[in-house]
Amino acid sequence: MKPFFLMIALSVAAAPALANDCPTAADLAKGITFRTTEGLTEYHRAGTTPNMTTIQVTSPDGDGSLISIREGIYSLSVIPIKQGQLDPENMDIWSGPEAASWPAPKPSATWTTTGLGGATVTSGPEAQITFGKCSYPFYEVVFDYTDEENYVETYSYLPTLGTSLLTRTKDASSIDNILYTDIGKMQ
């Protein structure tokens, strides 16, 4: 009898996730997690202000950052996390009050953002992205910053979740790619 129960337990553990196991926009209220091949974990959670999201990025050593974004894509501020503790003395403000006028992202478009954090923004066509067993519509959004010569950031914007993932940074001397592999819900 014991091998029979073990076989059932193993088959249940190996069963594919149901579609409703994949996070939805409603799960942003409690939080959605993403993991990368480099071991980073991102925890995305709806902010207390409409159209705001907080992202906590944590590396395996406990360092990281706390990022505030608007409209699921525009970085407003970053607070470093050192050894698991917030370091507000080294907070970076990446945009000012003008961010309230920046448009919601849309596919296959080009627009500009002005002021601190100003950029020419270009988005690609909508496609599908998969994390484990969960697939979502997404489109690439590229920020070519006007105040930082040769600095470009690329995001995968997930419109059904209302958030985005930084997938590439590029400057005059280097390109860094970030590959996301897993998604989950916070309980």
C-alpha positions in Angstrom: 0.0 0.0 0.0 2.8 2.5 0.8 4.2 2.4 -2.8 0.7 3.0 -4.1 0.3 6.2 -2.0 3.8 7.3 -3.0 2.9 6.9 -6.6 -0.3 9.0 -6.2 1.7 11.7 -4.3 4.3 11.8 -7.0 1.8 12.0 -9.8 -0.1 14.9 -8.0 3.2 16.8 -7.5 4.0 16.3 -11.2 0.5 17.4 -12.4 0.5 20.5 -14.7 -0.6 23.8 -13.1 -4.1 24.8 -13.9 -4.7 27.9 -15.9 -6.1 29.7 -12.8 -2.8 28.9 -11.0 -1.2 31.6 -13.1 -1.3 35.1 -11.6 -3.8 37.7 -12.8 -4.1 41.4 -12.4 -6.1 40.9 -9.3 -3.1 39.1 -7.7 -1.1 42.3 -7.9 -2.9 43.5 -4.8 -1.2 40.7 -2.7 1.8 40.5 -5.0 3.3 38.6 -7.9 6.8 37.2 -7.9 9.2 36.7 -10.9 12.5 34.9 -10.8 15.5 35.2 -13.2 18.2 32.8 -14.3 20.7 34.8 -12.3 18.8 34.1 -9.1 17.1 37.5 -8.7 13.6 37.6 -7.3 11.2 40.4 -8.1 8.1 41.0 -6.0 5.6 43.3 -7.7 2.7 44.7 -5.6 0.1 47.3 -6.3 0.8 50.6 -4.6 -1.6 52.5 -2.4 -2.0 55.2 -5.0 -3.8 54.4 -8.3 -1.5 53.4 -11.2 1.4 52.9 -8.9 3.3 49.6 -8.3 6.2 48.8 -5.9 8.8 46.3 -7.0 11.3 44.8 -4.6 14.3 43.2 -6.3 16.3 40.8 -4.2 19.5 39.0 -5.1 20.6 35.8 -3.5 23.0 37.7 -1.1 20.1 39.8 0.2 21.0 43.1 -1.6 18.6 44.7 -4.0 16.3 47.6 -4.4 12.8 48.9 -3.8 11.4 50.6 -7.0 8.3 52.7 -7.4 6.8 52.6 -10.9 3.8 54.4 -12.5 1.5 53.0 -15.2 3.4 49.7 -14.8 6.5 50.9 -16.7 7.8 54.3 -15.6 10.5 54.1 -12.8 10.0 57.0 -10.4 12.4 56.2 -7.6 14.8 53.5 -6.4 15.9 52.8 -2.8 18.9 50.4 -2.5 18.6 47.4 -0.1 21.9 46.5 1.5 22.2 43.3 3.5 18.4 43.1 3.7 18.0 46.7 5.0 16.6 49.8 3.1 19.2 52.5 2.5 17.1 55.6 2.0 20.1 57.9 2.2 21.1 56.6 -1.3 17.7 56.9 -2.8 17.5 57.9 -6.5 14.6 60.0 -7.8 14.3 59.2 -11.5 11.3 61.5 -12.3 9.4 64.4 -11.0 5.8 65.7 -11.1 5.8 65.6 -14.9 5.5 61.8 -14.6 1.8 62.2 -13.9 1.3 63.4 -17.5 3.2 60.5 -19.2 0.9 58.2 -21.2 -0.1 54.7 -20.4 2.0 52.3 -22.6 0.5 50.9 -25.8 1.9 48.5 -28.4 3.4 49.6 -31.7 3.8 53.3 -30.7 6.4 56.0 -30.1 6.1 58.8 -27.6 8.3 61.0 -25.4 8.6 61.6 -21.7 9.9 65.0 -20.6 11.7 66.4 -17.6 13.9 64.3 -15.2 13.9 60.8 -16.7 13.0 62.1 -20.1 13.2 59.6 -23.0 12.1 58.7 -26.4 10.0 55.6 -25.9 9.2 53.0 -28.6 7.1 49.9 -28.2 6.8 46.9 -30.4 3.9 44.8 -31.4 2.0 42.5 -29.0 3.2 38.9 -28.7 3.2 36.1 -26.1 5.7 35.5 -23.3 5.8 32.4 -21.2 7.0 31.8 -17.6 6.9 28.1 -16.8 3.3 27.1 -17.6 1.9 30.6 -17.7 1.6 32.7 -20.9 0.7 36.4 -21.2 0.5 39.0 -23.9 3.4 41.4 -23.8 5.2 44.0 -25.8 8.7 45.3 -25.7 9.1 48.9 -24.6 12.4 50.6 -25.2 13.5 53.8 -23.4 16.3 55.8 -25.1 17.1 58.3 -22.3 17.7 61.9 -23.4 19.7 62.9 -20.3 22.1 59.9 -20.5 23.9 59.6 -23.8 23.9 56.0 -25.2 21.9 54.6 -22.3 18.9 52.4 -23.3 16.6 50.2 -21.2 14.3 47.6 -22.6 11.2 46.2 -20.7 8.7 43.5 -21.3 5.4 45.2 -20.5 2.6 42.8 -19.4 -0.7 44.7 -20.0 -2.9 42.1 -18.5 -0.9 42.2 -15.2 -0.3 46.0 -15.4 3.5 45.7 -14.7 6.8 45.3 -16.6 10.1 43.6 -16.4 13.5 45.1 -17.1 15.0 42.7 -19.7 18.0 44.7 -21.0 20.2 47.6 -20.3 22.7 49.0 -22.8 25.2 51.8 -22.6 28.3 52.8 -24.7 30.4 49.9 -23.4 28.1 47.0 -22.3 24.8 45.2 -22.7 23.2 43.3 -19.9 20.3 40.9 -20.5 17.9 39.6 -17.8 16.0 36.4 -18.5 12.9 35.7 -16.4 11.9 32.1 -15.9 9.2 31.8 -13.3 6.1 33.6 -12.1 4.0 33.1 -8.9 1.4 34.5 -6.6 2.0 35.7 -3.1 -0.3 34.0 -0.7 
